[in-house]
Each structure stands twice: as C-alpha cells, then as structure tokens.
Amino acid sequence: LAARHAAAHGRRRGDHAHATAGRAGRTCNAHAQGSGPGLRLQQQRHRLRPGAVKGRGVVEVGARGSPAALSSSSRVVRAAAATGANGGSGGRQILMWEALREAVDEEMERDPTVLVMGEDVGHYGGSYKVTYDLYKKYGEMRLLDTPISENSFAGMGIGAAMTGLRPIIEGMNMGFLLLAFNQISNNCGMLHYTSGGQYKVPVVIRGPGGVGRQLGAEHSQRLESYFQSIPGVQLVACSTARNSKALLKAAIRSDNPIVFFEHVLLYNVKGEVGDKDEVQSLERAEMVRQGKDITILCYSRMRYVVMQAVADLTQEGYDPEVIDLISLKPFDLQTIYESVRKTRHVLIVEECMKTGGIGASLSSTISENFFEELDHEIVRLSSQDVPTAYAYELEAATIVQPEQVVEAVKNICGQPAVA
C-alpha cells in the first residue's frame, strides 16, 4: 500500500513537472496530448535570431531579429532556447529530448545491463519525455518507476552498478537530487577507491536543471558546483541535439560515475544528430566558433546567450573565439590552452552562481597554469548570488544576458583592430 501511495504521488508530481515544463519552454514548447504518443510543437512569438551551421559543431548566428523584439533582457531570456544548433546540413533533425531518448533506447538495445530508474520514467515516460514509451519495448523492470525517495533509489542504482549493471538514474529535477547527495558523494564517487578497485560504479545520474521560466527558486537550481568537489565523479553538460545524444551514449558506456546535466530550456532545441555509432568524448570541449580576439568559455544554455552576443560583436569588428566546455570536471585544459595562447584574453560565461561556481574553479585553473599567456585579467559573468525570483523581470535580472557579454568583451579588448 505504501508503494502504491508513493507511486500515485509520483504521478501527480510528474504531472506538475510536466506542467512546469510547459511554462519553462514557451519559446519552443512541446505539450503532451493526453496519453497519446504525439507532441505538438507550439511556436511562440519570441525567438532567437535564426542560426545556421558552418561545419560540424560550429554554430553561427545569422541575421539580427527585430530590435524591438529583443530589446529587453526578459525577451532575450525567453528567446535563448529557440536556436537550432548543429543543424542545417541536410541530416536528420530532431529535438534534444528526442535525441536523449534515442541515446537511451539505442544503448538499452545494445547492452542488456542498461536500465533506467526514477520517478515516472516508465508508464509516464519521464517528466520531459526522455523515456517516452520505452517501457513497452523493454518492460517495467528495465524502466523502473520508483517512489518519491531520491536517496533510496539513488542508493539502489549505485548498488546495482556495483553488481555489474549500468543504471541511468533520472532526477525529475536536479534540485531533487540534493536529497540523494549522501549517496552521490559518499558512495558513488568513492567506492571504486575505498574498495581498492574491487568495485566499479558505472552509473549515469541525469536530469533537467538550470533557470527555466518562472519555475521559482527551488526548481531553478544550478548544482554543477555542488557536485564538482566530489572526488571520483565526472560532470558533463550537453547543449545541442547532436552532442546530447553522443555524450549520453558515451556516458552510459563509461565505467565512471557521471552526473549528466541537461538544461530545462534546451529540451526543445532542434538539431541534426548522428547515427547510433556516433559517440563523443566526455573529456573534450567543443569549438563553437574560431576567432582571434578573445576566448569565451561557456557551457549549456549560455552557449546560446554567448552566440547572440557574438552576432553583435562581429558586426562591430570583434572576432571572438567561443568554446563550449562540455566537460565541467575534468576541464579540457589542452583545448583551453591552445585558445588562450592565441587570443590572450579570457571571458567565462556561466549560469552557475559566482561564488564557488564552475567559473571560479576554471578561472583559478587558468591563472595557475597559463598566467604567462594572459594579457588581461580573467573576467567572469555569472548568476547573482541570490535565490532565483519567480517574477519574470527579476528572474531575468539574476542571470547573464547577451548585452552583458558584449559589454564585457569591449571592456577587455578595447576598440577592435582596423583591418
């Protein structure tokens, strides 16, 4: 009876999460039609400037949108999830949640030890539909619906990994995984070491996070920095349809415990994806745009915010280089070094909090290792150290906007060189 009661509450919480997903993705939102298999893509009026791709993994922002439509910071936030990345070269294009679902499906088909567990991942299909209908193919024991007890099912997943399975643990929201922090920090990251190598923990802990759209403080958590200090755990942040699929497949195959961050506003970003054999290195950054004036380091949704700013900067004669970190632990220092040695200026743009955030760790790492290559102090643009407001204008004011990136680049680089 207790299990049925918890499962019923899980469904109700899943319905709430799905409703908040609708609010979060108004720029390019998918609404479930009852219990049917289809999702209706409802385009809204506020969009990012149209994107085009030049080469694999390189996103170029095209013509500017209406200045009136993009004038306020709130509209920029609303627009940030609508850019189609890694698309336009004639390949198959799908939404990011569909790419993640394909990755899970293909890996479960490839390896019978892969399973998914979490709240409403089975019959309901996950709060953002990443496991939609997979229980029909693989059964309820490989798509395991759990009660609302994050610490318990995280521990169950870690124990399953120790016995040779490859669990994917879904947190309905990354903020809920704080309830499983003990399992992740004291067991997930340390058991391989504390057992003297007798146990591996090949587990993927994934789910939505970041600032959505009026989801309130508790559902707008950015927990990258919380997990960064845990020994033995890798951190990966996807940002496009293509890299989300390729990275998740690589994470499932890895023998390391991996926390896999998906931004709540990127599930409906559309882009080209690779075939079932394509995987991407979990430790390598992604070159988004090559340039010579300044290195802009970003990850997750900030990739799109930065590329909006780049559209303005290039029109004014600046030539920024943009790198999507992908791996938040460990950092890809080789790629970062090669860029810093070329540009000699660094701007870090993140949605994480400034105090103790990913940018703080990255800034100190660059200063310690590449100080002689810098001609200017490292500048960080981060979210303010305050709870995220529900009010839309206040919410937008707490996170980085494209105009702040433009201003920071101008302050660092000065006037652009005349050709």
C-alpha positions in Angstrom: 0.0 0.0 0.0 2.8 2.4 0.8 4.4 1.8 -2.5 1.2 2.3 -4.4 0.6 5.5 -2.4 4.1 6.8 -3.3 3.7 5.9 -6.9 0.4 7.8 -7.1 2.1 10.8 -5.6 4.9 10.4 -8.1 2.4 10.6 -11.0 0.8 13.7 -9.5 4.3 15.3 -9.1 5.1 14.2 -12.6 2.0 16.0 -13.9 3.2 19.1 -12.0 6.7 18.8 -13.5 5.2 18.4 -17.0 3.1 21.5 -16.5 6.1 23.5 -15.4 8.0 22.2 -18.4 5.3 23.8 -20.5 5.9 27.1 -18.7 9.7 26.7 -19.0 9.7 26.1 -22.7 7.3 28.8 -24.0 9.8 29.8 -26.7 9.6 26.4 -28.4 7.3 24.2 -26.2 6.1 20.7 -26.6 2.9 19.8 -24.9 1.8 16.3 -24.3 -1.6 15.5 -25.9 -3.2 13.4 -23.1 -1.7 10.0 -23.1 -1.2 9.9 -26.9 2.3 9.4 -28.5 2.4 12.7 -30.3 3.8 16.0 -29.0 2.6 19.3 -30.5 5.3 21.8 -31.1 3.8 25.2 -30.3 5.9 28.0 -31.7 5.8 31.3 -29.7 6.4 34.7 -30.9 9.8 35.4 -29.2 12.7 33.6 -30.8 16.4 33.9 -31.1 18.0 35.2 -34.3 17.9 32.4 -36.9 21.0 30.2 -36.7 23.0 28.4 -39.4 25.8 25.9 -39.1 29.1 26.0 -40.8 30.8 22.7 -40.3 30.1 20.1 -37.6 29.6 21.6 -34.2 30.1 25.2 -35.3 27.1 27.4 -34.7 27.0 30.8 -36.4 24.2 33.3 -35.6 22.7 34.9 -38.7 20.7 38.0 -39.3 19.5 40.0 -36.4 16.0 39.9 -35.2 13.8 42.9 -34.6 15.5 45.3 -32.1 12.1 45.8 -30.5 11.6 42.1 -30.1 15.0 41.7 -28.4 15.3 45.0 -26.6 14.5 43.8 -23.1 16.5 41.3 -21.1 13.4 39.3 -20.4 12.8 38.8 -24.1 16.3 37.7 -24.6 15.9 35.0 -21.9 12.6 33.9 -23.5 14.5 33.6 -26.8 17.5 31.7 -25.6 16.2 28.1 -26.1 14.9 28.5 -29.6 18.2 28.5 -31.6 18.6 25.3 -33.6 22.2 24.2 -33.1 24.2 21.7 -35.2 21.5 21.6 -37.9 21.1 22.8 -41.4 23.5 20.4 -43.2 20.8 18.2 -44.6 20.9 15.4 -41.9 18.1 14.1 -39.8 17.0 16.8 -37.3 15.1 16.1 -34.1 14.5 17.9 -30.8 17.0 17.5 -27.9 14.7 15.4 -25.8 14.2 13.1 -28.7 18.0 12.8 -29.1 18.4 11.9 -25.5 15.6 9.3 -25.8 17.3 7.8 -28.9 20.5 7.5 -26.9 18.8 5.7 -24.1 16.9 3.4 -26.5 19.9 2.5 -28.6 22.1 1.8 -25.5 19.4 -0.3 -23.9 19.1 -2.3 -27.1 22.8 -2.7 -27.4 23.5 -3.6 -23.8 21.0 -5.6 -21.7 22.7 -4.4 -18.5 21.5 -0.8 -19.1 18.3 0.2 -17.2 16.6 3.4 -16.1 15.2 4.2 -12.7 13.5 7.2 -11.3 10.1 8.8 -10.7 7.7 8.3 -13.6 10.3 7.1 -16.0 8.2 4.1 -17.0 4.5 4.5 -17.9 4.6 8.3 -17.8 7.7 8.4 -19.9 9.7 10.9 -17.8 8.7 14.5 -16.9 10.4 15.7 -20.2 9.5 12.5 -22.2 13.1 11.3 -22.4 11.9 7.7 -21.8 8.6 8.0 -23.5 7.1 4.6 -24.4 10.4 2.7 -23.7 8.7 0.6 -21.1 6.6 -1.0 -23.8 9.8 -2.2 -25.5 11.9 -3.2 -22.5 9.5 -3.9 -19.8 8.8 -2.4 -16.4 11.9 -3.9 -14.7 14.3 -2.0 -17.1 12.2 1.1 -16.9 11.7 1.1 -13.1 9.2 3.6 -11.6 10.3 4.4 -8.1 8.6 6.1 -5.2 9.5 9.7 -4.3 12.6 8.8 -2.4 15.7 10.1 -4.2 18.2 9.0 -1.6 16.7 5.4 -1.7 16.6 4.9 -5.5 20.0 6.6 -5.9 21.4 4.1 -3.5 19.6 1.3 -5.3 21.1 2.4 -8.6 24.6 2.7 -7.1 24.3 -0.8 -5.6 23.1 -2.1 -8.9 26.1 -0.6 -10.7 28.4 -2.3 -8.2 26.9 -5.7 -9.2 27.6 -5.2 -12.9 24.5 -3.3 -14.2 24.6 0.1 -15.9 21.8 2.2 -14.3 20.6 5.5 -15.6 19.2 7.4 -12.6 16.8 10.2 -13.6 16.2 13.0 -11.2 12.8 14.7 -12.1 14.6 17.9 -11.3 18.3 18.4 -10.5 17.2 20.2 -7.3 15.6 17.0 -6.0 19.0 15.2 -6.3 20.1 17.2 -3.2 18.1 14.6 -1.3 20.4 12.0 -2.8 23.6 13.9 -2.1 24.8 11.5 0.5 24.7 8.6 -1.9 26.4 10.5 -4.7 29.1 12.0 -2.6 29.9 9.2 -0.1 29.2 6.2 -2.2 29.0 6.9 -5.9 32.3 8.8 -6.3 34.4 6.9 -3.6 33.5 3.2 -3.8 36.0 2.4 -6.5 38.8 3.9 -4.4 37.7 2.7 -1.0 37.2 -0.8 -2.2 40.7 -0.9 -3.6 39.4 -1.2 -7.1 37.2 -4.2 -6.4 34.1 -2.3 -7.5 33.2 -0.1 -10.4 30.3 2.2 -10.3 29.2 2.7 -14.0 26.2 4.9 -13.3 24.8 8.0 -15.1 22.8 10.5 -13.0 20.9 12.8 -15.3 18.0 15.2 -15.3 16.9 18.8 -16.0 18.3 21.8 -14.2 19.1 25.4 -14.7 16.9 28.5 -14.7 13.7 27.8 -16.7 10.9 30.3 -17.0 9.3 31.3 -13.8 9.9 28.0 -12.0 10.7 29.5 -8.7 13.9 29.3 -6.6 13.6 25.6 -5.7 13.2 24.5 -9.3 15.8 26.8 -10.8 18.9 25.2 -9.1 22.2 25.0 -10.8 24.0 22.3 -9.0 27.2 21.9 -11.0 29.4 23.4 -8.3 27.8 21.2 -5.6 29.0 18.1 -7.4 32.2 19.4 -8.7 34.1 18.9 -5.5 33.2 15.2 -5.1 36.2 13.0 -5.8 35.7 10.4 -8.5 32.6 11.9 -10.2 32.7 13.3 -13.7 30.5 16.2 -14.7 29.1 16.6 -18.3 26.8 19.3 -19.6 25.2 18.9 -23.0 23.9 21.8 -25.2 22.8 20.6 -28.6 20.8 17.7 -30.0 23.9 16.2 -31.5 26.2 16.4 -28.6 23.4 15.4 -26.1 22.9 12.1 -27.9 26.6 11.3 -28.5 27.6 12.3 -25.0 24.9 10.4 -23.2 25.8 7.2 -25.2 29.4 7.7 -24.1 28.4 8.3 -20.5 26.3 5.1 -20.4 29.3 3.1 -21.7 31.8 4.7 -19.3 32.9 2.8 -16.2 33.0 6.1 -14.3 30.1 7.6 -12.3 28.8 10.6 -14.3 26.5 13.4 -13.5 24.9 14.5 -16.8 23.4 18.0 -16.8 20.5 18.9 -19.2 19.1 22.4 -19.2 15.4 22.6 -18.8 15.1 25.2 -21.6 17.1 23.2 -24.2 14.9 20.1 -24.5 13.1 21.6 -27.5 16.2 22.9 -29.3 16.2 21.2 -32.7 19.3 20.0 -34.5 21.0 17.3 -36.6 22.0 14.1 -34.8 24.4 11.4 -35.7 23.8 7.7 -36.2 23.8 5.0 -33.5 27.5 4.5 -33.8 28.4 8.2 -33.0 29.8 8.9 -29.5 31.6 11.9 -28.3 34.5 12.2 -25.9 33.3 13.1 -22.4 36.6 15.0 -21.6 36.8 17.2 -24.7 35.5 20.7 -25.1 33.7 21.7 -28.3 34.9 24.6 -30.5 31.8 26.6 -31.4 33.4 29.4 -33.2 37.0 30.2 -34.0 38.4 33.7 -33.5 41.5 35.6 -32.5 40.5 38.5 -30.2 39.2 36.8 -27.0 38.4 33.3 -25.7 34.8 33.0 -24.4 34.3 29.9 -22.3 30.7 28.8 -21.7 28.5 25.7 -21.4 24.9 24.5 -21.6 22.4 27.3 -22.3 25.0 30.0 -22.0 26.3 28.8 -25.4 23.2 30.4 -27.0 23.4 33.6 -25.0 27.0 34.0 -26.0 26.3 33.4 -29.6 23.6 36.1 -29.5 26.3 38.5 -28.3 28.7 37.3 -30.9 26.3 38.3 -33.6 26.5 41.9 -32.4 30.3 41.8 -31.7 31.2 40.6 -35.2 29.2 43.4 -36.7 31.4 45.8 -34.7 34.6 44.3 -35.9 35.4 41.9 -33.0 36.5 38.3 -33.6 35.7 36.2 -30.5 36.5 32.5 -30.1 33.7 30.5 -28.4 34.3 27.2 -26.6 31.6 25.0 -25.1 33.3 23.3 -22.1 31.1 20.2 -22.3 33.3 18.6 -19.5 32.9 20.5 -16.3 35.1 18.0 -14.5 37.8 17.5 -15.6 38.3 20.6 -17.8 39.8 20.2 -21.2 42.9 22.2 -20.5 44.6 21.4 -23.8 41.8 23.0 -25.9 41.6 25.9 -23.4 45.4 26.4 -23.5 45.6 26.5 -27.3 42.9 29.1 -27.4 44.3 31.3 -24.6 47.7 31.2 -26.2 46.2 32.6 -29.4 43.8 35.2 -28.0 45.5 36.1 -24.7 42.1 37.2 -23.3 39.5 35.1 -21.4 35.9 35.7 -20.6 34.0 33.0 -18.7 30.2 33.0 -19.1 28.1 30.7 -16.9 24.6 30.3 -15.4 26.1 29.0 -12.1 26.4 31.2 -9.1 29.5 33.4 -9.0 30.6 32.4 -5.5 32.2 28.9 -5.7 30.8 28.3 -9.2 32.3 26.5 -12.1 33.7 29.8 -13.4 35.6 30.3 -10.2 37.3 26.9 -10.4 38.0 27.4 -14.1 39.4 30.9 -13.6 41.8 29.8 -10.9 42.9 26.8 -13.0 43.7 29.0 -16.0 45.6 31.5 -13.8 47.6 28.8 -12.2 48.6 27.1 -15.4 48.5 29.7 -18.1 49.2 33.0 -16.4 52.1 33.9 -18.7 49.8 33.6 -21.7 47.4 36.3 -20.5 47.4 40.0 -21.4 44.4 40.8 -19.3 42.8 39.6 -16.1 40.2 36.8 -16.4 36.6 38.1 -16.3 33.7 36.1 -15.1 30.0 36.6 -15.9 27.8 34.5 -13.6 24.4 34.5 -12.0 23.9 36.7 -8.9 24.2 35.0 -5.5 20.5 35.3 -4.8 17.6 32.8 -4.9 16.0 32.9 -8.4 12.9 35.0 -8.4 9.6 33.9 -9.7 8.8 37.3 -11.2 9.9 37.2 -14.8 11.8 40.5 -14.9 13.6 39.8 -11.6 14.4 36.2 -12.8 16.0 37.7 -16.0 18.0 40.2 -14.0 19.7 37.5 -11.9 21.3 35.6 -14.9 23.7 36.7 -17.7 22.2 38.4 -20.7 23.8 38.9 -24.2 24.3 42.7 -23.7 26.5 41.9 -20.7 28.7 39.7 -22.8 29.0 42.4 -25.4 30.0 45.0 -22.8 32.5 42.6 -21.1 34.2 41.9 -24.4 34.5 45.6 -25.3 36.0 46.3 -21.8 38.5 43.6 -22.2 39.6 44.1 -25.8 39.1 47.8 -26.2 38.5 49.0 -29.7 38.6 46.4 -32.4 41.7 46.4 -34.7 41.1 48.1 -38.0 41.6 45.7 -40.9 
